């Protein structure tokens, strides 16, 4: 890859987003399914089925990157796993905050308050532990870092 690992958000949108040292297969699948383009979502499913650990790292650097493996091998995922983006309906972008299983509920109120202030449209994520919003593409560079700060801080 041309990235040093799996970041908690697209570094082009959130330059301060940290890179993760470890992600379990399911967390990587959920991030990819919601739009993180560092890996194809099915690669995490296949790796899990075959018990193959993956390391996402740069071809051009010497860093260790992000290890993708069984949940039993790493630390528990953080409450807020990451923020992903994808194309939404009507030329809008879809921002999805992905949380560890059972953890999204604690963040829903803060997310709704931010969405109301920022004029974001709540969207269905298809995942009870992910919160999605529609955002005009023209404001994505301002909205993504602000939303990330709410969940990361």
C-alpha positions, 0 to 999 in steps of 0.5 A, a space after each residue: 500500500 502507499 499508506 503507513 497503516 490503517 488510520 482512524 480517519 482518512 488522513 487527507 480529511 483528518 491529518 491528525 488521525 492516528 494510525 492503529 497498531 492492531 485491529 481485529 478482523 471484524 473491526 477492519 471489516 466494519 471500517 472497510 464496509 463503511 468506506 475505509 478504502 485501505 482494504 477491501 472488506 472481503 479481504 478481512 473476512 477471508 483472512 479471518 476464515 483462513 486464520 491469516 494475519 495481515 499487515 497493512 503498511 507502506 511499500 515505500 517505508 520501513 514502519 510496522 503498519 497495522 496488524 490485522 488479526 484475531 481479537 484474542 491477539 491484540 488489545 480490545 478495540 477502542 470505543 471509537 474505531 474510526 471515521 470512514 467516508 463513502 459516496 452518499 445519495 444525491 452527490 452527498 458524502 456519507 460519513 460513518 463513525 464506527 464503534 466497538 460492538 455495544 459502544 455506539 449508544 454512548 455517543 449517539 446524543 453527542 453525534 445528534 447534537 453535532 449533526 443538528 448544529 452542522 446541518 448534517 442529515 442522519 442516515 441509516 448505517 445498517 450497523 447498530 454500532 455505527 452512526 452515519 450522516 449525509 454531508 455536502 461534498 463541499 463541506 466534507 473537509 470542515 465537517 470530518 475533522 470536527 466530527 472526528 474530534 467529537 468521538 476521539 476527544 
